[in-house]
Amino acid sequence: MDSAAPPPPYPPSDLTVPTRLRERASYDRAVVHGILDDGYVCHLGFVRDGRPVVLPTLYARSGERLYVHGSTGSRPLRGASAGLAVCLTVTHVDGLVLARSAFHHSLNYRSVVVHGTARQVTDPAEKSAALDAIVEQVVPGRAADSRRANSRELAATAVLRLDLAEVSAKIRTGGPSDEPEDAALPYWTGVVPVTRGHGQPLPADDLDPAVALPGYLTADRPAPGAPHGAA
Amino acid sequence: MDSAAPPPPYPPSDLTVPTRLRERASYDRAVVHGILDDGYVCHLGFVRDGRPVVLPTLYARSGERLYVHGSTGSRPLRGASAGLAVCLTVTHVDGLVLARSAFHHSLNYRSVVVHGTARQVTDPAEKSAALDAIVEQVVPGRAADSRRANSRELAATAVLRLDLAEVSAKIRTGGPSDEPEDAALPYWTGVVPVTRGHGQPLPADDLDPAVALPGYLTADRPAPGAPHGAA
């Protein structure tokens, strides 16, 4: 019997409370973790010379920490040794919501927005574990089935850590919500599910035919962005 | 015979020339347009109180203009009447690139990053056309098959315009590129395609059974994020 209390939600802040559609917001840790664990590409925003920059990049979650990586030569990572103010956003689109009125068209989606200060990971053990976590976030089972980074490769790679503290999720599910007076309009209305999955793995030209497709690529693994437990 | 010269590429700028992997960058208008036309969700970045904010939102492309919309009560749109510095990024993930070394793992992807100043659209005709374009970007054929926004709905909706001027695309395709000395390592290597599509449309509970599924939802239309011409 597990009598431990669930972890407390993330405390809302000026940055994480939306000005509208507040009923779609969640600060629940399990909800936030689930959305983050369903993806591996985030959009990382930062400010350079006073202007916003948004770049897609891989991430991994490890407990209450997120890691992103990049070349030590990349601009955001060069500036992060002293701490870089970032906004990291992960979005999954689950369905197209077609109402009878154009105004009530919408998407079903799950997103997480994380605000905070990203810092370069300097501890070699944490850095190595973070790189493993990023590979595992994309293909669970892969980190142990590839050659780990050597010291030259580790030196060329920068890893940023962002703690999960100022965090919110936003979720829309369900069908369209039309105005009552539109109910008799002759337009089809409903939801078109958006699906995501993996095609058949394509071996590299120089793959030794004796190397079999590993089990973690043949198993019925969840598709990226698919809700947990979905077909 | 079409003797017109192709349109010139977007001029590279300090903001759009990457510091690394420049061979993946493109400023070609057809390439940029193709990537934008394959999606409908962007990540819009702006600066609020000196900090970056990145929010997912719908967009549409119309020629050399992008449109995004939102409630007139939302924070970024409230601030945009005088012009809001933004970075708008669209990303499609096409494949997981599994090299023998963890270091050379990568993604096949196509992304576009647009820098510029977003301004509120005040002309009623342009605003109405932009809202149609956003519906059409998500489901081609839908704008004419739904009730257009009335004056109250138009007043509650803000539309921002962002001209395509400071723009770059970034693309990775193809297989892994391992170090020659890793060629004999016993790890599977290749690409796992990432697929995206639509499930069977789910009618709303109150849909009149006499309303048939429209052709634009039954046709073999391209999936969001799928490269043009892909299966």
Contacts between the chains, C-beta under 8 A, distances in Angstrom:
chain1	res1	chain2	res2	distance
A	15	B	51	7.4
A	15	B	53	7.7
A	19	B	73	6.0
A	19	B	74	6.2
A	19	B	75	5.6
A	20	B	71	5.4
A	20	B	73	5.1
A	20	B	74	6.1
A	41	B	91	6.6
A	41	B	93	5.8
A	41	B	107	7.3
A	41	B	109	7.9
A	43	B	43	3.7
A	43	B	45	7.7
A	43	B	54	5.3
A	43	B	56	7.9
A	43	B	89	5.9
A	43	B	91	7.2
A	44	B	54	7.6
A	45	B	43	7.7
A	45	B	45	4.2
A	45	B	52	3.9
A	45	B	53	6.8
A	45	B	54	3.7
A	45	B	87	7.3
A	46	B	52	5.2
A	47	B	47	5.5
A	47	B	50	7.1
A	47	B	51	7.2
A	47	B	52	5.2
A	50	B	47	7.1
A	50	B	85	7.7
A	51	B	15	7.3
A	51	B	47	7.2
A	51	B	85	5.2
A	51	B	87	7.2
A	51	B	115	7.0
A	52	B	45	3.8
A	52	B	46	5.2
A	52	B	47	5.2
A	52	B	52	5.5
A	52	B	53	7.8
A	52	B	85	6.3
A	52	B	86	6.2
A	52	B	87	4.5
A	53	B	15	7.7
A	53	B	45	6.7
A	53	B	52	7.8
A	53	B	87	5.2
A	53	B	113	7.9
A	53	B	115	7.9
A	54	B	43	5.3
A	54	B	44	7.6
A	54	B	45	3.7
A	54	B	52	8.0
A	54	B	54	5.4
A	54	B	87	4.5
A	54	B	88	7.4
A	54	B	89	4.3
A	54	B	113	7.0
A	55	B	89	6.8
A	55	B	113	7.1
A	56	B	43	7.9
A	56	B	89	6.4
A	56	B	91	4.1
A	56	B	109	7.0
A	56	B	111	5.4
A	58	B	107	7.2
A	71	B	20	5.4
A	73	B	19	6.0
A	73	B	20	5.2
A	74	B	19	6.2
A	74	B	20	6.1
A	75	B	19	5.6
A	85	B	50	7.7
A	85	B	51	5.2
A	85	B	52	6.3
A	86	B	52	6.2
A	87	B	45	7.4
A	87	B	51	7.2
A	87	B	52	4.5
A	87	B	53	5.3
A	87	B	54	4.5
A	88	B	54	7.4
A	89	B	43	5.9
A	89	B	54	4.3
A	89	B	55	6.9
A	89	B	56	6.4
A	91	B	41	6.6
A	91	B	43	7.2
A	91	B	56	4.1
A	93	B	41	5.8
A	93	B	224	7.4
A	96	B	138	5.9
A	96	B	139	6.1
A	96	B	198	7.8
A	98	B	139	6.7
A	98	B	142	6.6
A	98	B	146	7.4
A	99	B	146	7.2
A	100	B	146	6.3
A	100	B	147	5.8
A	101	B	146	6.3
A	101	B	147	4.4
A	101	B	149	7.4
A	101	B	153	7.5
A	102	B	131	6.4
A	102	B	132	7.5
A	102	B	135	5.5
A	102	B	143	6.7
A	102	B	146	4.8
A	102	B	147	6.5
A	102	B	148	5.7
A	102	B	149	5.5
A	103	B	149	4.9
A	103	B	150	7.9
A	103	B	153	4.1
A	103	B	157	7.3
A	105	B	135	5.9
A	105	B	138	7.3
A	105	B	142	7.7
A	105	B	146	7.1
A	107	B	41	7.3
A	107	B	58	7.2
A	107	B	138	7.8
A	109	B	41	7.9
A	109	B	56	7.0
A	111	B	56	5.4
A	113	B	53	8.0
A	113	B	54	7.0
A	113	B	55	7.1
A	115	B	51	7.0
A	115	B	53	7.9
A	131	B	102	6.4
A	132	B	102	7.5
A	135	B	102	5.5
A	135	B	105	5.9
A	138	B	96	5.9
A	138	B	105	7.3
A	138	B	107	7.8
A	139	B	96	6.1
A	139	B	98	6.7
A	139	B	192	7.5
A	142	B	98	6.6
A	142	B	105	7.7
A	143	B	102	6.7
A	145	B	187	5.7
A	145	B	188	7.4
A	146	B	98	7.4
A	146	B	99	7.2
A	146	B	100	6.3
A	146	B	101	6.3
A	146	B	102	4.8
A	146	B	105	7.1
A	146	B	187	5.3
A	147	B	100	5.8
A	147	B	101	4.4
A	147	B	102	6.4
A	147	B	182	6.1
A	147	B	185	5.8
A	147	B	187	7.1
A	148	B	102	5.7
A	149	B	101	7.4
A	149	B	102	5.4
A	149	B	103	4.9
A	150	B	103	7.9
A	153	B	101	7.4
A	153	B	103	4.1
A	157	B	103	7.3
A	175	B	202	7.7
A	175	B	204	4.8
A	175	B	205	6.7
A	176	B	204	5.6
A	182	B	147	6.1
A	183	B	206	6.3
A	184	B	208	7.8
A	185	B	147	5.8
A	186	B	208	7.7
A	186	B	211	6.0
A	187	B	145	5.7
A	187	B	146	5.3
A	187	B	147	7.0
A	187	B	211	7.1
A	188	B	145	7.5
A	188	B	201	7.9
A	188	B	203	7.2
A	188	B	207	6.8
A	188	B	211	5.3
A	188	B	212	7.2
A	188	B	213	6.0
A	188	B	214	5.2
A	188	B	217	7.1
A	189	B	203	7.2
A	189	B	204	4.5
A	189	B	206	7.9
A	189	B	207	5.5
A	189	B	211	7.9
A	190	B	201	5.6
A	190	B	202	5.1
A	190	B	203	4.2
A	190	B	204	4.6
A	190	B	207	6.3
A	191	B	201	7.1
A	191	B	202	4.9
A	191	B	204	7.7
A	192	B	139	7.4
A	192	B	198	5.3
A	192	B	199	7.1
A	192	B	201	4.8
A	192	B	202	7.6
A	192	B	217	6.5
A	193	B	198	6.6
A	193	B	199	3.3
A	193	B	200	7.3
A	193	B	201	8.0
A	193	B	202	6.9
A	194	B	196	7.1
A	194	B	197	7.8
A	194	B	198	6.3
A	194	B	199	7.6
A	194	B	224	6.6
A	195	B	196	6.9
A	195	B	197	5.0
A	195	B	198	6.6
A	195	B	199	5.2
A	196	B	194	7.2
A	196	B	195	7.0
A	196	B	196	5.1
A	196	B	197	7.9
A	197	B	194	7.8
A	197	B	195	5.0
A	197	B	196	7.9
A	197	B	197	7.8
A	198	B	96	7.8
A	198	B	192	5.3
A	198	B	193	6.6
A	198	B	194	6.3
A	198	B	195	6.6
A	199	B	192	7.1
A	199	B	193	3.3
A	199	B	194	7.6
A	199	B	195	5.2
A	200	B	193	7.4
A	201	B	188	7.8
A	201	B	190	5.6
A	201	B	191	7.1
A	201	B	192	4.8
A	201	B	193	8.0
A	202	B	175	7.7
A	202	B	190	5.1
A	202	B	191	4.8
A	202	B	192	7.6
A	202	B	193	7.0
A	203	B	188	7.2
A	203	B	189	7.2
A	203	B	190	4.2
A	204	B	175	4.8
A	204	B	176	5.6
A	204	B	189	4.5
A	204	B	190	4.6
A	204	B	191	7.7
A	205	B	175	6.7
A	206	B	183	6.3
A	206	B	189	7.9
A	207	B	188	6.9
A	207	B	189	5.5
A	207	B	190	6.2
A	208	B	184	7.8
A	208	B	186	7.7
A	211	B	186	6.0
A	211	B	187	7.1
A	211	B	188	5.3
A	211	B	189	7.9
A	212	B	188	7.2
A	213	B	188	6.0
A	214	B	188	5.2
A	217	B	188	7.1
A	217	B	192	6.5
A	224	B	93	7.5
A	224	B	194	6.7
